[in-house]
Amino acid sequence: MYLMYVDESGDTGVVNSPTSYFGLSGLVIHESQWRNFVSQLVGFRKTLKAV
């Protein structure tokens, strides 16, 4: 089985929007790798926060 992670940022162009951009991303990972991926993602986010 594969698991999917999807995230969006911004908006699709609503009038008087505070942002000019809309981003959508997705990632598909086999379930056997999901926990390892999440662990690495959390570590990466902590590194970004520390900068």
mmCIF file of the N, C-alpha and C atoms, coordinates in Angstrom:
data_MODEL
# 
_entry.id   MODEL 
# 
loop_
_atom_site.group_PDB 
_atom_site.id 
_atom_site.type_symbol 
_atom_site.label_atom_id 
_atom_site.label_alt_id 
_atom_site.label_comp_id 
_atom_site.label_asym_id 
_atom_site.label_entity_id 
_atom_site.label_seq_id 
_atom_site.pdbx_PDB_ins_code 
_atom_site.Cartn_x 
_atom_site.Cartn_y 
_atom_site.Cartn_z 
_atom_site.occupancy 
_atom_site.B_iso_or_equiv 
_atom_site.pdbx_formal_charge 
_atom_site.auth_seq_id 
_atom_site.auth_comp_id 
_atom_site.auth_asym_id 
_atom_site.auth_atom_id 
_atom_site.pdbx_PDB_model_num 
ATOM 1   N N  . MET A 1 1  ? 0.841   -1.166 0.000  1.00 0.00 ? 1  MET A N  1 
ATOM 2   C CA . MET A 1 1  ? 0.000   0.000  0.000  1.00 0.00 ? 1  MET A CA 1 
ATOM 3   C C  . MET A 1 1  ? 0.893   1.237  0.000  1.00 0.00 ? 1  MET A C  1 
ATOM 4   N N  . TYR A 1 2  ? 0.432   2.262  -0.681 1.00 0.00 ? 2  TYR A N  1 
ATOM 5   C CA . TYR A 1 2  ? 1.132   3.538  -0.721 1.00 0.00 ? 2  TYR A CA 1 
ATOM 6   C C  . TYR A 1 2  ? 0.314   4.584  0.023  1.00 0.00 ? 2  TYR A C  1 
ATOM 7   N N  . LEU A 1 3  ? 1.005   5.522  0.658  1.00 0.00 ? 3  LEU A N  1 
ATOM 8   C CA . LEU A 1 3  ? 0.359   6.609  1.383  1.00 0.00 ? 3  LEU A CA 1 
ATOM 9   C C  . LEU A 1 3  ? 0.673   7.909  0.671  1.00 0.00 ? 3  LEU A C  1 
ATOM 10  N N  . MET A 1 4  ? -0.268  8.852  0.696  1.00 0.00 ? 4  MET A N  1 
ATOM 11  C CA . MET A 1 4  ? -0.079  10.121 0.018  1.00 0.00 ? 4  MET A CA 1 
ATOM 12  C C  . MET A 1 4  ? -0.166  11.277 1.008  1.00 0.00 ? 4  MET A C  1 
ATOM 13  N N  . TYR A 1 5  ? 0.762   12.200 0.869  1.00 0.00 ? 5  TYR A N  1 
ATOM 14  C CA . TYR A 1 5  ? 0.763   13.437 1.653  1.00 0.00 ? 5  TYR A CA 1 
ATOM 15  C C  . TYR A 1 5  ? 0.571   14.579 0.663  1.00 0.00 ? 5  TYR A C  1 
ATOM 16  N N  . VAL A 1 6  ? -0.396  15.456 0.934  1.00 0.00 ? 6  VAL A N  1 
ATOM 17  C CA . VAL A 1 6  ? -0.674  16.599 0.064  1.00 0.00 ? 6  VAL A CA 1 
ATOM 18  C C  . VAL A 1 6  ? -0.732  17.843 0.935  1.00 0.00 ? 6  VAL A C  1 
ATOM 19  N N  . ASP A 1 7  ? -0.159  18.939 0.420  1.00 0.00 ? 7  ASP A N  1 
ATOM 20  C CA . ASP A 1 7  ? -0.158  20.196 1.164  1.00 0.00 ? 7  ASP A CA 1 
ATOM 21  C C  . ASP A 1 7  ? -0.358  21.343 0.185  1.00 0.00 ? 7  ASP A C  1 
ATOM 22  N N  . GLU A 1 8  ? -0.979  22.415 0.655  1.00 0.00 ? 8  GLU A N  1 
ATOM 23  C CA . GLU A 1 8  ? -1.173  23.600 -0.166 1.00 0.00 ? 8  GLU A CA 1 
ATOM 24  C C  . GLU A 1 8  ? -0.763  24.832 0.619  1.00 0.00 ? 8  GLU A C  1 
ATOM 25  N N  . SER A 1 9  ? -0.467  25.887 -0.103 1.00 0.00 ? 9  SER A N  1 
ATOM 26  C CA . SER A 1 9  ? -0.087  27.144 0.522  1.00 0.00 ? 9  SER A CA 1 
ATOM 27  C C  . SER A 1 9  ? -0.599  28.285 -0.331 1.00 0.00 ? 9  SER A C  1 
ATOM 28  N N  . GLY A 1 10 ? -1.022  29.356 0.298  1.00 0.00 ? 10 GLY A N  1 
ATOM 29  C CA . GLY A 1 10 ? -1.561  30.496 -0.442 1.00 0.00 ? 10 GLY A CA 1 
ATOM 30  C C  . GLY A 1 10 ? -3.030  30.297 -0.729 1.00 0.00 ? 10 GLY A C  1 
ATOM 31  N N  . ASP A 1 11 ? -3.516  30.966 -1.777 1.00 0.00 ? 11 ASP A N  1 
ATOM 32  C CA . ASP A 1 11 ? -4.904  30.785 -2.187 1.00 0.00 ? 11 ASP A CA 1 
ATOM 33  C C  . ASP A 1 11 ? -4.993  30.836 -3.708 1.00 0.00 ? 11 ASP A C  1 
ATOM 34  N N  . THR A 1 12 ? -6.157  30.551 -4.211 1.00 0.00 ? 12 THR A N  1 
ATOM 35  C CA . THR A 1 12 ? -6.332  30.408 -5.659 1.00 0.00 ? 12 THR A CA 1 
ATOM 36  C C  . THR A 1 12 ? -6.678  31.705 -6.368 1.00 0.00 ? 12 THR A C  1 
ATOM 37  N N  . GLY A 1 13 ? -6.495  32.849 -5.729 1.00 0.00 ? 13 GLY A N  1 
ATOM 38  C CA . GLY A 1 13 ? -6.725  34.125 -6.401 1.00 0.00 ? 13 GLY A CA 1 
ATOM 39  C C  . GLY A 1 13 ? -7.990  34.835 -5.995 1.00 0.00 ? 13 GLY A C  1 
ATOM 40  N N  . VAL A 1 14 ? -8.398  34.682 -4.767 1.00 0.00 ? 14 VAL A N  1 
ATOM 41  C CA . VAL A 1 14 ? -9.559  35.386 -4.249 1.00 0.00 ? 14 VAL A CA 1 
ATOM 42  C C  . VAL A 1 14 ? -9.298  36.889 -4.329 1.00 0.00 ? 14 VAL A C  1 
ATOM 43  N N  . VAL A 1 15 ? -10.328 37.667 -4.634 1.00 0.00 ? 15 VAL A N  1 
ATOM 44  C CA . VAL A 1 15 ? -10.186 39.125 -4.734 1.00 0.00 ? 15 VAL A CA 1 
ATOM 45  C C  . VAL A 1 15 ? -9.649  39.685 -3.420 1.00 0.00 ? 15 VAL A C  1 
ATOM 46  N N  . ASN A 1 16 ? -8.695  40.615 -3.510 1.00 0.00 ? 16 ASN A N  1 
ATOM 47  C CA . ASN A 1 16 ? -8.050  41.253 -2.355 1.00 0.00 ? 16 ASN A CA 1 
ATOM 48  C C  . ASN A 1 16 ? -7.298  40.243 -1.489 1.00 0.00 ? 16 ASN A C  1 
ATOM 49  N N  . SER A 1 17 ? -6.751  39.239 -2.094 1.00 0.00 ? 17 SER A N  1 
ATOM 50  C CA . SER A 1 17 ? -5.990  38.217 -1.385 1.00 0.00 ? 17 SER A CA 1 
ATOM 51  C C  . SER A 1 17 ? -4.689  38.786 -0.843 1.00 0.00 ? 17 SER A C  1 
ATOM 52  N N  . PRO A 1 18 ? -4.242  38.355 0.338  1.00 0.00 ? 18 PRO A N  1 
ATOM 53  C CA . PRO A 1 18 ? -2.964  38.828 0.879  1.00 0.00 ? 18 PRO A CA 1 
ATOM 54  C C  . PRO A 1 18 ? -1.760  38.195 0.182  1.00 0.00 ? 18 PRO A C  1 
ATOM 55  N N  . THR A 1 19 ? -1.968  37.235 -0.697 1.00 0.00 ? 19 THR A N  1 
ATOM 56  C CA . THR A 1 19 ? -0.861  36.588 -1.400 1.00 0.00 ? 19 THR A CA 1 
ATOM 57  C C  . THR A 1 19 ? -1.152  36.495 -2.899 1.00 0.00 ? 19 THR A C  1 
ATOM 58  N N  . SER A 1 20 ? -0.090  36.505 -3.678 1.00 0.00 ? 20 SER A N  1 
ATOM 59  C CA . SER A 1 20 ? -0.232  36.422 -5.141 1.00 0.00 ? 20 SER A CA 1 
ATOM 60  C C  . SER A 1 20 ? 0.008   35.020 -5.671 1.00 0.00 ? 20 SER A C  1 
ATOM 61  N N  . TYR A 1 21 ? 0.328   34.089 -4.794 1.00 0.00 ? 21 TYR A N  1 
ATOM 62  C CA . TYR A 1 21 ? 0.743   32.768 -5.239 1.00 0.00 ? 21 TYR A CA 1 
ATOM 63  C C  . TYR A 1 21 ? -0.076  31.661 -4.587 1.00 0.00 ? 21 TYR A C  1 
ATOM 64  N N  . PHE A 1 22 ? -0.150  30.553 -5.294 1.00 0.00 ? 22 PHE A N  1 
ATOM 65  C CA . PHE A 1 22 ? -0.784  29.359 -4.772 1.00 0.00 ? 22 PHE A CA 1 
ATOM 66  C C  . PHE A 1 22 ? 0.134   28.187 -5.092 1.00 0.00 ? 22 PHE A C  1 
ATOM 67  N N  . GLY A 1 23 ? 0.468   27.401 -4.098 1.00 0.00 ? 23 GLY A N  1 
ATOM 68  C CA . GLY A 1 23 ? 1.339   26.246 -4.306 1.00 0.00 ? 23 GLY A CA 1 
ATOM 69  C C  . GLY A 1 23 ? 0.661   24.984 -3.817 1.00 0.00 ? 23 GLY A C  1 
ATOM 70  N N  . LEU A 1 24 ? 0.811   23.916 -4.575 1.00 0.00 ? 24 LEU A N  1 
ATOM 71  C CA . LEU A 1 24 ? 0.248   22.622 -4.221 1.00 0.00 ? 24 LEU A CA 1 
ATOM 72  C C  . LEU A 1 24 ? 1.323   21.571 -4.452 1.00 0.00 ? 24 LEU A C  1 
ATOM 73  N N  . SER A 1 25 ? 1.527   20.723 -3.451 1.00 0.00 ? 25 SER A N  1 
ATOM 74  C CA . SER A 1 25 ? 2.530   19.666 -3.594 1.00 0.00 ? 25 SER A CA 1 
ATOM 75  C C  . SER A 1 25 ? 1.969   18.357 -3.063 1.00 0.00 ? 25 SER A C  1 
ATOM 76  N N  . GLY A 1 26 ? 2.526   17.282 -3.544 1.00 0.00 ? 26 GLY A N  1 
ATOM 77  C CA . GLY A 1 26 ? 2.097   15.970 -3.102 1.00 0.00 ? 26 GLY A CA 1 
ATOM 78  C C  . GLY A 1 26 ? 3.259   15.001 -3.124 1.00 0.00 ? 26 GLY A C  1 
ATOM 79  N N  . LEU A 1 27 ? 3.158   13.987 -2.301 1.00 0.00 ? 27 LEU A N  1 
ATOM 80  C CA . LEU A 1 27 ? 4.213   12.994 -2.183 1.00 0.00 ? 27 LEU A CA 1 
ATOM 81  C C  . LEU A 1 27 ? 3.568   11.641 -1.918 1.00 0.00 ? 27 LEU A C  1 
ATOM 82  N N  . VAL A 1 28 ? 4.001   10.633 -2.637 1.00 0.00 ? 28 VAL A N  1 
ATOM 83  C CA . VAL A 1 28 ? 3.488   9.271  -2.454 1.00 0.00 ? 28 VAL A CA 1 
ATOM 84  C C  . VAL A 1 28 ? 4.636   8.401  -1.979 1.00 0.00 ? 28 VAL A C  1 
ATOM 85  N N  . ILE A 1 29 ? 4.418   7.699  -0.853 1.00 0.00 ? 29 ILE A N  1 
ATOM 86  C CA . ILE A 1 29 ? 5.469   6.889  -0.236 1.00 0.00 ? 29 ILE A CA 1 
ATOM 87  C C  . ILE A 1 29 ? 4.889   5.521  0.138  1.00 0.00 ? 29 ILE A C  1 
ATOM 88  N N  . HIS A 1 30 ? 5.678   4.495  -0.069 1.00 0.00 ? 30 HIS A N  1 
ATOM 89  C CA . HIS A 1 30 ? 5.245   3.157  0.325  1.00 0.00 ? 30 HIS A CA 1 
ATOM 90  C C  . HIS A 1 30 ? 5.115   3.108  1.847  1.00 0.00 ? 30 HIS A C  1 
ATOM 91  N N  . GLU A 1 31 ? 4.103   2.399  2.331  1.00 0.00 ? 31 GLU A N  1 
ATOM 92  C CA . GLU A 1 31 ? 3.825   2.357  3.767  1.00 0.00 ? 31 GLU A CA 1 
ATOM 93  C C  . GLU A 1 31 ? 5.013   1.864  4.601  1.00 0.00 ? 31 GLU A C  1 
ATOM 94  N N  . SER A 1 32 ? 5.863   1.041  4.030  1.00 0.00 ? 32 SER A N  1 
ATOM 95  C CA . SER A 1 32 ? 7.011   0.529  4.786  1.00 0.00 ? 32 SER A CA 1 
ATOM 96  C C  . SER A 1 32 ? 8.059   1.622  5.051  1.00 0.00 ? 32 SER A C  1 
ATOM 97  N N  . GLN A 1 33 ? 7.973   2.720  4.323  1.00 0.00 ? 33 GLN A N  1 
ATOM 98  C CA . GLN A 1 33 ? 8.924   3.823  4.484  1.00 0.00 ? 33 GLN A CA 1 
ATOM 99  C C  . GLN A 1 33 ? 8.316   5.041  5.177  1.00 0.00 ? 33 GLN A C  1 
ATOM 100 N N  . TRP A 1 34 ? 7.007   4.986  5.476  1.00 0.00 ? 34 TRP A N  1 
ATOM 101 C CA . TRP A 1 34 ? 6.298   6.162  5.989  1.00 0.00 ? 34 TRP A CA 1 
ATOM 102 C C  . TRP A 1 34 ? 6.884   6.678  7.303  1.00 0.00 ? 34 TRP A C  1 
ATOM 103 N N  . ARG A 1 35 ? 7.087   5.817  8.289  1.00 0.00 ? 35 ARG A N  1 
ATOM 104 C CA . ARG A 1 35 ? 7.597   6.274  9.594  1.00 0.00 ? 35 ARG A CA 1 
ATOM 105 C C  . ARG A 1 35 ? 8.991   6.883  9.465  1.00 0.00 ? 35 ARG A C  1 
ATOM 106 N N  . ASN A 1 36 ? 9.844   6.255  8.683  1.00 0.00 ? 36 ASN A N  1 
ATOM 107 C CA . ASN A 1 36 ? 11.184  6.786  8.458  1.00 0.00 ? 36 ASN A CA 1 
ATOM 108 C C  . ASN A 1 36 ? 11.102  8.154  7.785  1.00 0.00 ? 36 ASN A C  1 
ATOM 109 N N  . PHE A 1 37 ? 10.234  8.303  6.800  1.00 0.00 ? 37 PHE A N  1 
ATOM 110 C CA . PHE A 1 37 ? 10.076  9.578  6.110  1.00 0.00 ? 37 PHE A CA 1 
ATOM 111 C C  . PHE A 1 37 ? 9.600   10.670 7.066  1.00 0.00 ? 37 PHE A C  1 
ATOM 112 N N  . VAL A 1 38 ? 8.581   10.375 7.862  1.00 0.00 ? 38 VAL A N  1 
ATOM 113 C CA . VAL A 1 38 ? 8.056   11.370 8.800  1.00 0.00 ? 38 VAL A CA 1 
ATOM 114 C C  . VAL A 1 38 ? 9.133   11.774 9.802  1.00 0.00 ? 38 VAL A C  1 
ATOM 115 N N  . SER A 1 39 ? 9.894   10.825 10.290 1.00 0.00 ? 39 SER A N  1 
ATOM 116 C CA . SER A 1 39 ? 10.980  11.121 11.222 1.00 0.00 ? 39 SER A CA 1 
ATOM 117 C C  . SER A 1 39 ? 12.005  12.062 10.585 1.00 0.00 ? 39 SER A C  1 
ATOM 118 N N  . GLN A 1 40 ? 12.381  11.790 9.358  1.00 0.00 ? 40 GLN A N  1 
ATOM 119 C CA . GLN A 1 40 ? 13.339  12.649 8.666  1.00 0.00 ? 40 GLN A CA 1 
ATOM 120 C C  . GLN A 1 40 ? 12.739  14.025 8.383  1.00 0.00 ? 40 GLN A C  1 
ATOM 121 N N  . LEU A 1 41 ? 11.468  14.082 8.046  1.00 0.00 ? 41 LEU A N  1 
ATOM 122 C CA . LEU A 1 41 ? 10.805  15.354 7.793  1.00 0.00 ? 41 LEU A CA 1 
ATOM 123 C C  . LEU A 1 41 ? 10.759  16.211 9.055  1.00 0.00 ? 41 LEU A C  1 
ATOM 124 N N  . VAL A 1 42 ? 10.432  15.611 10.179 1.00 0.00 ? 42 VAL A N  1 
ATOM 125 C CA . VAL A 1 42 ? 10.403  16.343 11.453 1.00 0.00 ? 42 VAL A CA 1 
ATOM 126 C C  . VAL A 1 42 ? 11.798  16.875 11.779 1.00 0.00 ? 42 VAL A C  1 
ATOM 127 N N  . GLY A 1 43 ? 12.818  16.065 11.587 1.00 0.00 ? 43 GLY A N  1 
ATOM 128 C CA . GLY A 1 43 ? 14.186  16.515 11.828 1.00 0.00 ? 43 GLY A CA 1 
ATOM 129 C C  . GLY A 1 43 ? 14.564  17.674 10.923 1.00 0.00 ? 43 GLY A C  1 
ATOM 130 N N  . PHE A 1 44 ? 14.180  17.615 9.666  1.00 0.00 ? 44 PHE A N  1 
ATOM 131 C CA . PHE A 1 44 ? 14.462  18.699 8.718  1.00 0.00 ? 44 PHE A CA 1 
ATOM 132 C C  . PHE A 1 44 ? 13.771  19.982 9.142  1.00 0.00 ? 44 PHE A C  1 
ATOM 133 N N  . ARG A 1 45 ? 12.513  19.882 9.554  1.00 0.00 ? 45 ARG A N  1 
ATOM 134 C CA . ARG A 1 45 ? 11.775  21.079 9.994  1.00 0.00 ? 45 ARG A CA 1 
ATOM 135 C C  . ARG A 1 45 ? 12.402  21.688 11.253 1.00 0.00 ? 45 ARG A C  1 
ATOM 136 N N  . LYS A 1 46 ? 12.877  20.858 12.152 1.00 0.00 ? 46 LYS A N  1 
ATOM 137 C CA . LYS A 1 46 ? 13.562  21.364 13.351 1.00 0.00 ? 46 LYS A CA 1 
ATOM 138 C C  . LYS A 1 46 ? 14.839  22.099 12.970 1.00 0.00 ? 46 LYS A C  1 
ATOM 139 N N  . THR A 1 47 ? 15.553  21.577 11.980 1.00 0.00 ? 47 THR A N  1 
ATOM 140 C CA . THR A 1 47 ? 16.764  22.233 11.497 1.00 0.00 ? 47 THR A CA 1 
ATOM 141 C C  . THR A 1 47 ? 16.421  23.602 10.910 1.00 0.00 ? 47 THR A C  1 
ATOM 142 N N  . LEU A 1 48 ? 15.362  23.677 10.121 1.00 0.00 ? 48 LEU A N  1 
ATOM 143 C CA . LEU A 1 48 ? 14.948  24.959 9.538  1.00 0.00 ? 48 LEU A CA 1 
ATOM 144 C C  . LEU A 1 48 ? 14.564  25.949 10.634 1.00 0.00 ? 48 LEU A C  1 
ATOM 145 N N  . LYS A 1 49 ? 13.856  25.479 11.636 1.00 0.00 ? 49 LYS A N  1 
ATOM 146 C CA . LYS A 1 49 ? 13.409  26.355 12.727 1.00 0.00 ? 49 LYS A CA 1 
ATOM 147 C C  . LYS A 1 49 ? 14.594  26.906 13.515 1.00 0.00 ? 49 LYS A C  1 
ATOM 148 N N  . ALA A 1 50 ? 15.664  26.124 13.622 1.00 0.00 ? 50 ALA A N  1 
ATOM 149 C CA . ALA A 1 50 ? 16.827  26.531 14.408 1.00 0.00 ? 50 ALA A CA 1 
ATOM 150 C C  . ALA A 1 50 ? 17.667  27.585 13.685 1.00 0.00 ? 50 ALA A C  1 
ATOM 151 N N  . VAL A 1 51 ? 17.470  27.720 12.386 1.00 0.00 ? 51 VAL A N  1 
ATOM 152 C CA . VAL A 1 51 ? 18.303  28.668 11.599 1.00 0.00 ? 51 VAL A CA 1 
ATOM 153 C C  . VAL A 1 51 ? 17.866  30.085 11.792 1.00 0.00 ? 51 VAL A C  1 
# 
